[in-house]
């Protein structure tokens, strides 16, 4: 579960969003991971959540497509 974010110095990086514990708004977004590491990023909390939702939707659609190809039926 990877999403692309941007550090304050404009350096892009990819983070495993499945390991995010919480996001603090300080006013930048501070992402605290489950292991207590943290990252301060340029994106707002709303943008981060939207990226996670978009990623999960793409995975769901990909899974649904594979299921249709294998079984000929859509998930209900």
Order of alpha helices (4+ residues) and beta strands (2+ residues): beta-beta-beta-beta-beta-alpha
